[in-house]
């Protein structure tokens, strides 16, 4: 097993933090020195040594330059039918059109051959094996939405009875709150729910409650406080009535500094009105695995979830309580059902028609051959405005790794930078870079065929769909110099002025995109879409030979913040860090008084 090797000059602190040290990727084999650290790495051949990868690499070097999407469409009138697949779900069809990609049938066969290790890894996950080996945990978010209730064993014990017990508690609690049976300390029903959490305890519930607003009739308003910046809490509390507000403290460990600090501040605010410590239990509930700390907070209601639930995959668990309260438990069950449908598709469908696998191998194609650094997620649905932000964590925290399962360093790129905004807003912000920039940016375009708001006989939605279709066509086709010249000549422009403007009007095209179209954004369909991307991330992690389910890179900053915080409490100058950090600390202390 390869190890991180400190040199003789490595400081003692650095030696203790070797596993958390970060440095830039270098595409080299063997021993590797990072110029920005004092560590030597032993790299692994990994993906690069795989014979399928090597075959594809040779093909890329000799033939990829000839891949032109416009030419491929002109040469094959059936290209769409060959490179698209339709999923017939229980709540309408989902279409994946991947024909606007730099692939042909030969490339797809080679990509899918490399992914053949996916089946074994997939079976291990679904059977409850501890595939998160660095933390010794199973990865069973799929059990949380296992609507068929088939047994899933961890350490010889079926987890489904406990999953169903928590769901039953969620259902009962949702009914009490939504019906008005659950009263606050003054006898009034709950009108507002505040979810206090961060990371996976915030991003998933926030994304889903925003996406499913049309299904929230009869439910309380929901608010989300995540940031330790007091502004987030203060602005939220200013809009609430303590008598009718319920706070959900969502923290797996119940020790997360941001969440517990925010929860304590919310409790202080609440007690200014209630003036009775016993009233806290009527207005605060906990979602956690730490029963002792929950009791210490003086809470009566705690919904638990298991250690095999990763934070960024936890919206399906008790962490989804804010979702269930907002849209109703029946709709929450539909969310689970949609995800379970996609789980079954992923588990049983041949790779060549398996949507998460197709998305995954296309991503690997661009990241590891075309050196794409980012991936854009562009939903043409305003309700999905938090979708890309949610998968920033889902993807980047999962596959932002440079150490393989063998403990060696990769010599290839892994997870992309994920970003995006809803259409058509993004068209007027950053699409210029996608169309005419110097970097390849593969993009997923998502849109419902039906709108939630058919304003003016669905005129708005027809314009939205037209833009959706136009963008993927424009990215694929581009505009040639001859086409641009004819357009300029048609405006009466000619001579030197035309020649001066002409290069700026040319679009290279050949920009890859996937189009994902579904009937309507319902709880079921949203669940299916989220699970689809979860499994895409899993497949890519398998192909890169990394553990997609730990997040050690988050820890170092937390450790250092705990050491720095006491240094901010007095006015004395600090000299215990590097000169930059010392200078920043001292400037902040001087100017914060």
PESULHU-V28969 format. One record per residue. RES is the residue in three letters. PSI is psi in whole degrees, 0 to 359 (* if undefined). OMEGA is omega in whole degrees, -180 to 180 (NA if undefined). BURIAL is + if it has 24 or more other C-alpha atoms within 12 Angstrom, else -. Layout:
BEGIN
RES	PSI	OMEGA	BURIAL
RES	PSI	OMEGA	BURIAL
END
This chain:
BEGIN
UNK	133	180	-
UNK	150	-178	-
UNK	160	174	-
UNK	120	-171	+
UNK	112	176	+
UNK	141	176	+
UNK	177	-177	-
UNK	334	-175	-
UNK	3	-178	-
UNK	126	177	-
UNK	158	-179	-
UNK	316	-180	-
UNK	317	-180	-
UNK	323	178	-
UNK	322	-178	-
UNK	339	-176	-
UNK	21	-175	+
UNK	323	-177	+
UNK	341	-177	+
UNK	358	-177	+
UNK	141	-180	+
UNK	144	169	+
UNK	169	-172	+
UNK	150	175	-
UNK	142	171	+
UNK	132	-179	-
UNK	78	179	-
UNK	163	176	-
UNK	167	175	-
UNK	211	180	-
UNK	144	-172	-
UNK	125	178	+
UNK	134	175	+
UNK	126	-176	+
UNK	345	-176	-
UNK	8	177	-
UNK	177	180	+
UNK	31	-177	+
UNK	147	170	+
UNK	140	178	+
UNK	147	166	+
UNK	119	-178	+
UNK	162	178	+
UNK	150	176	+
UNK	324	173	+
UNK	230	-178	+
UNK	323	-175	+
UNK	335	-178	+
UNK	354	-179	-
UNK	131	-177	-
UNK	326	177	-
UNK	317	178	+
UNK	315	-178	+
UNK	320	178	-
UNK	316	179	-
UNK	324	179	+
UNK	318	177	+
UNK	319	178	-
UNK	316	-180	+
UNK	314	-177	+
UNK	326	-174	-
UNK	334	-171	-
UNK	342	-173	-
UNK	331	180	+
UNK	343	180	-
UNK	358	-180	-
UNK	114	178	+
UNK	116	-173	+
UNK	318	-179	+
UNK	316	179	+
UNK	321	-179	-
UNK	323	176	+
UNK	320	180	+
UNK	326	-176	-
UNK	341	-175	-
UNK	101	-179	-
UNK	344	-180	-
UNK	16	-176	-
UNK	319	-180	+
UNK	313	-177	+
UNK	330	180	-
UNK	330	-174	-
UNK	47	173	+
UNK	158	178	+
UNK	144	-179	+
UNK	129	177	+
UNK	123	179	+
UNK	90	-177	-
UNK	177	179	+
UNK	355	-179	-
UNK	43	178	+
UNK	164	-175	+
UNK	152	169	+
UNK	123	179	+
UNK	128	168	+
UNK	115	174	+
UNK	108	178	+
UNK	24	-179	+
UNK	338	180	+
UNK	53	177	+
UNK	160	-179	+
UNK	63	-179	+
UNK	155	166	+
UNK	184	-176	+
UNK	326	179	-
UNK	316	179	-
UNK	315	-179	+
UNK	323	178	+
UNK	318	-180	-
UNK	321	178	+
UNK	317	-179	+
UNK	331	176	+
UNK	320	179	+
UNK	329	-175	+
UNK	5	-175	+
UNK	338	176	+
UNK	354	-176	+
UNK	321	-175	+
UNK	315	-179	+
UNK	316	179	-
UNK	321	178	+
UNK	316	-179	+
UNK	324	178	-
UNK	318	180	+
UNK	311	-176	+
UNK	338	-179	+
UNK	0	176	+
UNK	12	176	+
UNK	153	-176	+
UNK	75	-176	+
UNK	342	170	+
UNK	78	-169	+
UNK	335	-179	-
UNK	339	177	-
UNK	0	178	-
UNK	41	-175	-
UNK	148	167	+
UNK	166	180	+
UNK	95	-167	+
UNK	40	170	+
UNK	336	178	+
UNK	334	178	+
UNK	330	-178	+
UNK	335	-179	+
UNK	25	-179	+
UNK	79	-174	+
UNK	341	176	+
UNK	346	175	-
UNK	24	175	-
UNK	143	-177	-
UNK	139	173	-
UNK	117	-172	+
UNK	137	170	+
UNK	124	-177	+
UNK	38	176	-
UNK	5	-177	-
UNK	132	178	-
UNK	125	-178	-
UNK	347	-172	+
UNK	323	176	+
UNK	320	179	-
UNK	321	176	+
UNK	314	-178	+
UNK	327	177	+
UNK	317	179	-
UNK	320	178	+
UNK	320	178	+
UNK	319	178	-
UNK	319	177	+
UNK	316	-179	+
UNK	314	-179	+
UNK	318	-179	-
UNK	318	178	+
UNK	317	180	+
UNK	317	-179	+
UNK	316	-177	-
UNK	312	-175	+
UNK	330	180	+
UNK	346	-177	-
UNK	1	179	-
UNK	323	177	-
UNK	118	-177	+
UNK	150	171	+
UNK	183	-174	+
UNK	336	-179	+
UNK	6	179	-
UNK	3	180	-
UNK	151	179	-
UNK	161	-180	+
UNK	129	177	+
UNK	339	-176	+
UNK	140	178	+
UNK	130	179	+
UNK	117	176	+
UNK	117	178	+
UNK	110	-179	+
UNK	174	180	+
UNK	157	-178	+
UNK	230	-179	+
UNK	339	178	+
UNK	0	-179	+
UNK	310	-169	+
UNK	318	180	+
UNK	304	178	+
UNK	322	178	+
UNK	313	-180	+
UNK	314	-175	+
UNK	316	-179	+
UNK	327	175	+
UNK	316	-177	+
UNK	330	-174	+
UNK	26	177	+
UNK	321	-179	+
UNK	347	-178	+
UNK	16	-172	+
UNK	8	-178	+
UNK	131	179	-
UNK	356	-179	-
UNK	164	177	+
UNK	159	170	+
UNK	149	177	+
UNK	141	179	+
UNK	154	-179	+
UNK	126	175	+
UNK	119	-178	+
UNK	318	-170	+
UNK	141	176	+
UNK	343	174	-
UNK	121	-176	-
UNK	340	179	-
UNK	321	-178	-
UNK	314	180	-
UNK	314	-175	+
UNK	316	-179	-
UNK	327	178	-
UNK	311	-178	+
UNK	329	-179	+
UNK	342	-177	-
UNK	7	-171	-
UNK	158	174	+
UNK	119	-176	+
UNK	329	-177	+
UNK	335	-173	+
UNK	21	-177	+
UNK	134	175	+
UNK	130	178	+
UNK	131	174	+
UNK	119	176	+
UNK	107	-174	+
UNK	100	-179	+
UNK	119	-178	+
UNK	313	-177	+
UNK	344	-173	+
UNK	29	177	+
UNK	356	-179	+
UNK	122	-170	+
UNK	313	-178	+
UNK	315	-176	+
UNK	314	-178	+
UNK	321	177	+
UNK	315	178	+
UNK	320	179	+
UNK	318	178	+
UNK	321	178	+
UNK	321	177	+
UNK	320	178	+
UNK	318	178	+
UNK	316	179	-
UNK	316	-179	+
UNK	316	-177	+
UNK	340	175	-
UNK	332	177	-
UNK	311	-176	-
UNK	322	179	+
UNK	33	-178	-
UNK	112	-177	-
UNK	327	-179	-
UNK	342	180	-
UNK	343	-178	+
UNK	320	-176	+
UNK	337	179	+
UNK	348	-173	+
UNK	0	179	+
UNK	130	173	+
UNK	159	-176	+
UNK	144	171	+
UNK	107	-169	+
UNK	171	170	+
UNK	1	-174	+
UNK	84	-175	+
UNK	326	-177	+
UNK	312	-179	-
UNK	328	178	-
UNK	317	178	+
UNK	319	179	-
UNK	332	179	-
UNK	358	-179	+
UNK	53	177	-
UNK	139	180	+
UNK	331	-174	-
UNK	121	174	+
UNK	128	172	+
UNK	125	-173	+
UNK	162	168	+
UNK	166	-167	+
UNK	163	179	+
UNK	338	180	+
UNK	8	174	+
UNK	109	177	+
UNK	145	-176	+
UNK	315	-177	+
UNK	0	176	+
UNK	22	-167	+
UNK	359	-178	+
UNK	339	180	+
UNK	349	-175	+
UNK	198	175	+
UNK	337	176	+
UNK	337	178	+
UNK	13	-178	+
UNK	319	180	+
UNK	326	176	+
UNK	309	-177	+
UNK	321	178	+
UNK	321	-175	+
UNK	313	-174	+
UNK	356	-178	+
UNK	147	-174	+
UNK	328	180	+
UNK	319	177	+
UNK	326	175	+
UNK	320	177	+
UNK	326	176	+
UNK	324	174	+
UNK	313	178	+
UNK	320	-178	+
UNK	320	178	+
UNK	318	178	+
UNK	319	179	+
UNK	323	177	+
UNK	315	180	+
UNK	325	175	+
UNK	315	-179	+
UNK	320	176	+
UNK	312	-178	+
UNK	322	-175	+
UNK	332	-169	+
UNK	348	-174	-
UNK	136	176	-
UNK	148	-173	-
UNK	324	-175	+
UNK	345	174	+
UNK	8	-174	+
UNK	109	-170	+
UNK	311	178	+
UNK	323	179	+
UNK	317	179	+
UNK	314	179	+
UNK	321	-177	+
UNK	312	-176	+
UNK	328	175	+
UNK	320	177	+
UNK	317	178	+
UNK	320	178	+
UNK	314	-177	+
UNK	322	-178	+
UNK	316	-171	+
UNK	351	178	+
UNK	313	-180	+
UNK	0	178	+
UNK	33	173	-
UNK	137	-177	+
UNK	339	-176	+
UNK	165	175	+
UNK	125	-178	+
UNK	135	175	+
UNK	117	-168	+
UNK	84	179	+
UNK	128	176	+
UNK	66	178	+
UNK	115	-175	+
UNK	331	178	+
UNK	340	-180	+
UNK	27	-173	+
UNK	345	177	+
UNK	8	-175	+
UNK	312	180	+
UNK	320	179	+
UNK	322	178	+
UNK	316	-178	+
UNK	354	166	+
UNK	313	175	+
UNK	312	-175	+
UNK	319	-177	+
UNK	310	-171	+
UNK	327	176	+
UNK	334	180	+
UNK	311	-171	+
UNK	14	173	+
UNK	66	-173	+
UNK	146	174	+
UNK	6	177	+
UNK	130	-179	+
UNK	174	177	+
UNK	341	178	+
UNK	358	180	-
UNK	7	179	+
UNK	167	-178	+
UNK	139	179	+
UNK	156	171	+
UNK	32	179	+
UNK	162	179	+
UNK	151	176	+
UNK	233	-169	+
UNK	142	178	+
UNK	165	168	+
UNK	124	-177	+
UNK	134	-178	+
UNK	172	177	+
UNK	166	178	+
UNK	164	179	+
UNK	149	168	+
UNK	147	10	+
UNK	5	-178	+
UNK	315	-178	-
UNK	330	180	+
UNK	329	-177	+
UNK	15	-178	-
UNK	298	-170	-
UNK	359	-180	-
UNK	334	176	+
UNK	316	-180	-
UNK	322	-180	-
UNK	320	-177	+
UNK	314	-171	+
UNK	10	177	+
UNK	177	-175	-
UNK	355	-179	-
UNK	142	172	-
UNK	129	179	+
UNK	91	174	+
UNK	146	-175	+
UNK	144	170	+
UNK	124	175	+
UNK	127	-179	+
UNK	140	179	+
UNK	143	171	+
UNK	146	176	+
UNK	332	-180	+
UNK	140	179	+
UNK	156	174	+
UNK	342	-175	-
UNK	88	-177	-
UNK	61	-178	-
UNK	136	177	-
UNK	54	179	-
UNK	42	178	-
UNK	24	179	-
UNK	315	-180	-
UNK	316	-176	-
UNK	326	177	+
UNK	321	176	-
UNK	319	178	-
UNK	313	-180	+
UNK	321	179	+
UNK	319	178	-
UNK	319	176	+
UNK	310	-178	+
UNK	320	-178	+
UNK	322	-177	-
UNK	315	-179	+
UNK	325	177	+
UNK	318	180	+
UNK	319	179	+
UNK	323	-180	+
UNK	309	-172	+
UNK	320	-173	+
UNK	201	177	+
UNK	120	-177	+
UNK	168	178	-
UNK	320	179	-
UNK	318	179	-
UNK	317	179	-
UNK	321	180	+
UNK	315	-180	+
UNK	320	178	-
UNK	316	-179	-
UNK	320	178	+
UNK	325	179	-
UNK	338	178	-
UNK	358	-179	-
UNK	2	-179	-
UNK	145	179	-
UNK	181	175	-
UNK	215	-176	-
UNK	325	-180	-
UNK	320	178	-
UNK	314	-178	-
UNK	327	179	-
UNK	320	-177	-
UNK	333	-171	-
UNK	311	-177	+
UNK	331	-178	-
UNK	342	-177	-
UNK	358	-179	-
UNK	135	175	+
UNK	125	-179	+
UNK	324	-175	+
UNK	200	179	+
UNK	27	-180	+
UNK	126	-172	+
UNK	145	175	+
UNK	154	169	+
UNK	142	174	+
UNK	125	-179	+
UNK	112	-173	+
UNK	136	-180	+
UNK	162	-173	+
UNK	307	-177	+
UNK	148	180	+
UNK	94	178	+
UNK	169	174	+
UNK	318	-180	+
UNK	311	-177	+
UNK	320	178	+
UNK	317	177	+
UNK	319	180	+
UNK	319	-179	+
UNK	318	180	+
UNK	314	179	+
UNK	324	178	+
UNK	313	180	+
UNK	326	175	+
UNK	315	-178	+
UNK	328	173	+
UNK	313	180	+
UNK	317	178	+
UNK	312	-178	+
UNK	316	180	+
UNK	322	176	+
UNK	321	177	+
UNK	315	-178	+
UNK	327	179	+
UNK	355	178	+
UNK	43	178	+
UNK	162	177	+
UNK	109	-177	+
UNK	1	-168	+
UNK	9	168	+
UNK	179	-178	+
UNK	55	-176	+
UNK	336	-180	+
UNK	345	179	+
UNK	340	-166	-
UNK	322	-172	-
UNK	316	179	-
UNK	321	177	-
UNK	316	-179	-
UNK	314	-178	-
UNK	325	179	-
UNK	321	179	-
UNK	328	178	-
UNK	327	-177	-
UNK	325	-174	-
UNK	313	179	-
UNK	333	-179	-
UNK	347	-180	-
UNK	359	-172	+
UNK	348	177	-
UNK	179	-173	-
UNK	0	-177	-
UNK	147	179	-
UNK	148	-179	-
UNK	136	-180	+
UNK	19	-172	-
UNK	357	-177	-
UNK	188	171	-
UNK	165	-173	-
UNK	326	179	-
UNK	308	-179	-
UNK	319	175	-
UNK	314	-179	-
UNK	319	179	-
UNK	315	179	-
UNK	313	-176	+
UNK	324	176	+
UNK	315	180	-
UNK	317	180	-
UNK	319	-179	-
UNK	325	-173	-
UNK	2	-179	-
UNK	355	-178	-
UNK	*	NA	-
END
